[in-house]
């Protein structure tokens, strides 16, 4: 589902060049719930932006769900983001003037899908995520957890096989975050989807099958989370980072 080969990405900050990714390789062959952990500045957000075609690598190849992402032009990238993948942001990115239902349906409207089809799909998703009774409310009338569920429903509109989640519970309390981690795991299992979550929280990582460690722009192996609690994941992570350092 996801294959990255030899990714390099550099940014200019004034007179300084930041080498955010340094020949990164990553392969996720099948469905499941996976995480990427790394310290601030390790390249986590850069990698997610490249996978989402929000930026392009300087070198290397990216293939997601059979699409060569690194070769897309702007129009193709927009279509890819709307129809091939789902993206869940930490800050929800809901349109404040639209209702929950309209926010979910927006990608379909932009793609020219029939409104009757979109209405059936958005209703089913909002009900599935426990916010069907909030469908006609605007974001400012929803709690943080409700807004994130609407954002997840929007990401699932086209039943994507790959879902990218950028610190999806960073703005939520721990109990609501736990419910949403469980929900993402259910989506991966029930839809046969590949969910890749960027996180710095060991508690979030325990809900994933594997945690990939990103250090200084390269992948530094992975942690199998079976049988580990948050403290166990944190210990394995810090042990790996210490050994590499």
Secondary structure, 3 states (H helix, E strand, C coil): CEEEEEEEEEEEECCEEEEEEEEEEEEECCCEEEEEECCCCCCHHHHHHHHCCCCCCCEEEEEECCEEHHHCCHHHHHHHHHHCEEEECCCCCCCCCCEHHHHHHHHHHHCCCCHHHHHHHHHHHHHHCCCHHHCCCEHHHCCHHHHHHHHHHHHCCCCCCEEEEECCCCCCCHHHHHHHHHHHHHHHHHHCCEEEEECCCHHHHCCCCEEEEEECCEEEEEEECCCCCHHHHHHHHHHHHHHHC
